[in-house]
Amino acid sequence: MTRRERKGNRVGTIVFAAIVAVVFIMIFALPQFYISNINITGMRVITKEQIIALGNVKTGNHIFLGVNGNIKDFFQLRHRALEKVLLANLPYLKNIQIKSIFPSVLQLELEERVEVAYIAISDGCVVIDSEGIVLEVLGKSDLRGIPIIEGISANQVQLGKKASVDLPGAMTQAVVLLNDVINADKDSRVDVKLLSCIKTIRPIQEGLLYITIQLPVTGEDFIVKIKNSSDNVENLVWLRFALSQRKLDGKGKGILDLTSTQRVFIPENQ
């Protein structure tokens, strides 16, 4: 390499370094690179105020402030540390992705846990999701339209953690059924949502459960006997159709047995 070529390379390196320096100075100095808008999607229970308080999320911060993690996270402008803080302190939060978007937006995409049932405690109840995670602790007067799992009680409660109960096998059976109910409710052919009609779930023995349903039109209680099996979702979708078409209205007291291949209503006096 000649002296002229070496000199040319040095000049090129200096020019490149100067350009990089100017770009960095512009990014850190220009007001366009400071957060002016915070977009949060997926909120249902969690509030923007909670997120701001826990994470010191606010406009006016630089777009790079809080960016951390591995190399891939850095180039994606992910805020991994803030994600961990919010996940650790918001029981309803299942997943979250936080990243800066050029030039001045902080984007938070939330996935919330959904409350599906109550479990009794000494002075009230705990709210759980479909994985048995504790979301809230409520008094008995604060109950809202989700089922109560009967026959079990929580003996150790920590928000954001799986509930510890006296009968873990029965708890597992109830959670399996609840997940099948949620999947059955995804069928868009029927408007009636089964989860909102179920008042109680009582696990009886291995795989066998009784559920109390409030008929959506008459308000009557209706007992259903069911077992956890590969046919559960199909049976529960059928039950949604029956409720929607009022096939169970006026049946009187008895039990609808969904544990066999034939769906049979057994009157109380039989």
Helices and strands as residue ranges (DSSP letters): H 3-29, G 31-33, E 37-41, H 48-55, H 71-75, H 80-89, E 93-101, E 105-112, E 117-121, E 124-128, E 134-138, G 140-142, E 148-156, E 164-165, H 168-184, H 194-197, E 198-205, E 208-214, E 221-227, H 232-244, E 254-257, E 264-267
